[in-house]
Amino acid sequence: MVLYNLGRHTEAMELLLINLSDTTSDPAISEYGKAIRFYADKLDQTWT
């Protein structure tokens, strides 16, 4: 939340997503863990 409040939104989301994928016990999230980690540092990228 500090990173977000400092305007470092991308870094905040990356850390949030990595921590979520590493610590979740939710099977629905775990199923997408690899994808979540892959895209965590690519949120501003678009592919065509």
OpenMM code with the backbone's topology and positions (N, CA, C; nanometers):
from openmm import Vec3, app, unit

residues = "MET VAL LEU TYR ASN LEU GLY ARG HIS THR GLU ALA MET GLU LEU LEU LEU ILE ASN LEU SER ASP THR THR SER ASP PRO ALA ILE SER GLU TYR GLY LYS ALA ILE ARG PHE TYR ALA ASP LYS LEU ASP GLN THR TRP THR".split()
positions = [
    Vec3(0.0822, -0.1181, 0.0000),
    Vec3(0.0000, 0.0000, 0.0000),
    Vec3(0.0875, 0.1258, 0.0000),
    Vec3(0.2016, 0.1179, 0.0636),
    Vec3(0.2915, 0.2330, 0.0642),
    Vec3(0.3386, 0.2645, -0.0770),
    Vec3(0.3792, 0.1605, -0.1512),
    Vec3(0.4235, 0.1828, -0.2887),
    Vec3(0.3124, 0.2461, -0.3721),
    Vec3(0.1928, 0.1989, -0.3554),
    Vec3(0.0790, 0.2558, -0.4286),
    Vec3(0.0612, 0.4029, -0.3923),
    Vec3(0.0655, 0.4331, -0.2626),
    Vec3(0.0475, 0.5714, -0.2178),
    Vec3(0.1612, 0.6617, -0.2634),
    Vec3(0.2777, 0.6044, -0.2896),
    Vec3(0.3902, 0.6814, -0.3409),
    Vec3(0.3838, 0.6985, -0.4924),
    Vec3(0.2787, 0.6436, -0.5546),
    Vec3(0.2633, 0.6543, -0.6991),
    Vec3(0.3377, 0.5469, -0.7757),
    Vec3(0.3889, 0.4475, -0.7048),
    Vec3(0.4638, 0.3389, -0.7694),
    Vec3(0.3690, 0.2206, -0.7917),
    Vec3(0.2662, 0.2459, -0.8723),
    Vec3(0.1573, 0.1507, -0.8908),
    Vec3(0.2018, 0.0190, -0.9534),
    Vec3(0.2862, 0.0263, -1.0539),
    Vec3(0.3306, -0.0947, -1.1231),
    Vec3(0.4089, -0.1848, -1.0278),
    Vec3(0.4997, -0.1261, -0.9527),
    Vec3(0.5788, -0.2045, -0.8574),
    Vec3(0.4897, -0.2636, -0.7483),
    Vec3(0.3926, -0.1863, -0.7029),
    Vec3(0.3007, -0.2349, -0.6000),
    Vec3(0.2217, -0.3554, -0.6502),
    Vec3(0.1707, -0.3465, -0.7729),
    Vec3(0.0933, -0.4578, -0.8287),
    Vec3(0.1801, -0.5803, -0.8512),
    Vec3(0.3028, -0.5597, -0.8974),
    Vec3(0.3933, -0.6729, -0.9188),
    Vec3(0.4158, -0.7486, -0.7887),
    Vec3(0.4472, -0.6775, -0.6819),
    Vec3(0.4692, -0.7427, -0.5523),
    Vec3(0.3425, -0.8103, -0.5012),
    Vec3(0.2297, -0.7443, -0.5191),
    Vec3(0.1027, -0.8023, -0.4767),
    Vec3(0.0748, -0.9339, -0.5485),
    Vec3(0.0911, -0.9344, -0.6801),
    Vec3(0.0621, -1.0544, -0.7582),
    Vec3(0.1589, -1.1682, -0.7272),
    Vec3(0.2867, -1.1371, -0.7109),
    Vec3(0.3845, -1.2411, -0.6775),
    Vec3(0.3542, -1.2995, -0.5410),
    Vec3(0.3265, -1.2142, -0.4431),
    Vec3(0.2940, -1.2646, -0.3094),
    Vec3(0.1652, -1.3453, -0.3096),
    Vec3(0.0668, -1.3000, -0.3843),
    Vec3(-0.0587, -1.3749, -0.3949),
    Vec3(-0.0339, -1.5134, -0.4523),
    Vec3(0.0394, -1.5209, -0.5617),
    Vec3(0.0618, -1.6511, -0.6250),
    Vec3(0.1494, -1.7420, -0.5395),
    Vec3(0.2401, -1.6844, -0.4611),
    Vec3(0.3285, -1.7649, -0.3764),
    Vec3(0.2629, -1.8150, -0.2485),
    Vec3(0.1614, -1.7446, -0.1991),
    Vec3(0.1087, -1.7772, -0.0668),
    Vec3(-0.0361, -1.8245, -0.0651),
    Vec3(-0.1033, -1.8235, -0.1782),
    Vec3(-0.2454, -1.8585, -0.1784),
    Vec3(-0.2686, -2.0071, -0.1499),
    Vec3(-0.3798, -2.0336, -0.0866),
    Vec3(-0.4253, -2.1714, -0.0714),
    Vec3(-0.5521, -2.1936, -0.1547),
    Vec3(-0.5904, -2.0934, -0.2294),
    Vec3(-0.7079, -2.1010, -0.3148),
    Vec3(-0.6729, -2.1770, -0.4424),
    Vec3(-0.7382, -2.2891, -0.4673),
    Vec3(-0.7064, -2.3689, -0.5859),
    Vec3(-0.7294, -2.2943, -0.7172),
    Vec3(-0.8281, -2.2065, -0.7218),
    Vec3(-0.8565, -2.1324, -0.8445),
    Vec3(-0.7423, -2.0370, -0.8776),
    Vec3(-0.6818, -1.9771, -0.7764),
    Vec3(-0.5680, -1.8874, -0.7984),
    Vec3(-0.4431, -1.9695, -0.8260),
    Vec3(-0.4241, -2.0763, -0.7523),
    Vec3(-0.3065, -2.1620, -0.7718),
    Vec3(-0.2987, -2.2161, -0.9132),
    Vec3(-0.4139, -2.2445, -0.9703),
    Vec3(-0.4196, -2.2962, -1.1072),
    Vec3(-0.3550, -2.1994, -1.2068),
    Vec3(-0.3619, -2.0715, -1.1786),
    Vec3(-0.3058, -1.9690, -1.2670),
    Vec3(-0.1775, -1.9080, -1.2112),
    Vec3(-0.1157, -1.9728, -1.1135),
    Vec3(0.0037, -1.9200, -1.0487),
    Vec3(0.1161, -1.8868, -1.1445),
    Vec3(0.1450, -1.9766, -1.2382),
    Vec3(0.2533, -1.9507, -1.3345),
    Vec3(0.2215, -1.8288, -1.4210),
    Vec3(0.0994, -1.8191, -1.4664),
    Vec3(0.0600, -1.7055, -1.5501),
    Vec3(0.0635, -1.5756, -1.4703),
    Vec3(0.0172, -1.5797, -1.3472),
    Vec3(0.0190, -1.4603, -1.2628),
    Vec3(0.1618, -1.4126, -1.2430),
    Vec3(0.2516, -1.5049, -1.2130),
    Vec3(0.3925, -1.4668, -1.1934),
    Vec3(0.4538, -1.4159, -1.3245),
    Vec3(0.4203, -1.4770, -1.4365),
    Vec3(0.4750, -1.4341, -1.5649),
    Vec3(0.4338, -1.2901, -1.5964),
    Vec3(0.3071, -1.2591, -1.5778),
    Vec3(0.2556, -1.1278, -1.6148),
    Vec3(0.2760, -1.0213, -1.5073),
    Vec3(0.3189, -1.0588, -1.3887),
    Vec3(0.3309, -0.9644, -1.2770),
    Vec3(0.4180, -0.8440, -1.3109),
    Vec3(0.5245, -0.8643, -1.3858),
    Vec3(0.6124, -0.7520, -1.4212),
    Vec3(0.5900, -0.7033, -1.5640),
    Vec3(0.4790, -0.7440, -1.6241),
    Vec3(0.4486, -0.7066, -1.7617),
    Vec3(0.3111, -0.6416, -1.7743),
    Vec3(0.2628, -0.5809, -1.6670),
    Vec3(0.1261, -0.5285, -1.6662),
    Vec3(0.1045, -0.4150, -1.7651),
    Vec3(0.2084, -0.3421, -1.7984),
    Vec3(0.1954, -0.2304, -1.8904),
    Vec3(0.2199, -0.2697, -2.0357),
    Vec3(0.2561, -0.3951, -2.0588),
    Vec3(0.2821, -0.4413, -2.1958),
    Vec3(0.1525, -0.4883, -2.2615),
    Vec3(0.1473, -0.4704, -2.3929),
    Vec3(0.0360, -0.5250, -2.4703),
    Vec3(0.0935, -0.6066, -2.5847),
    Vec3(0.0232, -0.7094, -2.6198),
    Vec3(0.0638, -0.7954, -2.7307),
    Vec3(-0.0468, -0.7921, -2.8340),
    Vec3(-0.0059, -0.7889, -2.9599),
    Vec3(-0.1068, -0.7873, -3.0668),
    Vec3(-0.1019, -0.9131, -3.1476),
] * unit.nanometer
topology = app.Topology()
chain = topology.addChain("A")
for resn in residues:
    res = topology.addResidue(resn, chain)
    for name in ("N", "CA", "C"):
        topology.addAtom(name, app.Element.getBySymbol(name[0]), res)
